């Protein structure tokens, strides 16, 4: 497999989008749930319930609820301009479901991502079976005003066709001192089931760690991959010590890992547990004992099928994990991954990309 989920994409980050959070809640909110899915599509046959035998499961420490160790990320990949083809995204959701994955991570910030997830989950008859991890960052018009937060919650419930969101996370720690207490109140009131915080950049590892060390969280979401192992220094151990589940974003480094191994075969020493580079990279991540679930994102059903294969079969032990790292360090270009653009040679043309282009033209 080569150039998996590659793309020519400007190096804008989620933090850039958060600076223009009004777009996330206004432009995407203008599209009501179900609008993008034709009526005949809503009558699709329900997705098959897969056999759970052999799937790698992990317990959420605060409740001992078990979830599969591979989930689905939706940043950029599930953002589609209204009216453009998106059946492939329904196929991605079906493939993940039938492969045993259950957790889907999304956000109002992700353009039409919530709408796409909600529409296809409903059409496949799996809405109630998914574990929905969502995000929020806004609170209100003034200090201690909850109005914007509540509007965002209700909007997400409608888009995702859910009575209750399983996990609500403070998105990229934005306004966390105000947002997290509201999330805790919502959990107590039964509006959500779990509380978490997220980030995706190494420079925010210390602030993220401070929230973990305070405790009273159910989840923390952090960037972690065979290339970027910063979370191993303190955060993963701290989460394990305090009984906090760990979600991992960027396990493929936004497809840059696939670019680094382009044209190369999975090493012979790893083929007992990894038939593809996707399995190689994902099993390295979920074999860490503190990791609860990795969140590879894709818009390609074939790649989705490769990703969910990592839910089954043996995992590398500590010595094998170290050998895998040593192997990657021999590959030319691996050390320079952080300096290369996200998604080499592919573009995700959603309302996020359209708005970014408009803003660049204006600026």
Secondary structure, 3 states (H helix, E strand, C coil): CCCCCCCCCCCCCHHHHHHCHHHHHHCHHHCCCCCCCCHHHHHCCCCCCCCCCCCCEEECCCCCCEEECEEEECCCCCCCCCCCCCHHHHHHHHHHHHCCCCEEECCCCCCCHHHHHHHHHHHCCCHHHCEEEEEECCCCCCCCCCHHHHHHHHHHHHHHCCCCEEEEEEHHHCCHHHHHHHHHHHHHHCCEEEEEEECCCHHHHHHHHHHHHHCCCCEEEEECCCCCCHHHCCHHHHHHHCCCEEEEECCCCCCHHHHHCCCCCCCHHHCCCCCCHHHHHHHHHHCCCCCCEEEEECCCHHHHHHHHHHHCCCCCCHHHHHHHHHHHCCCCCHHHHHHCCCCCCCCCCCHHHHHHHHHHHHC
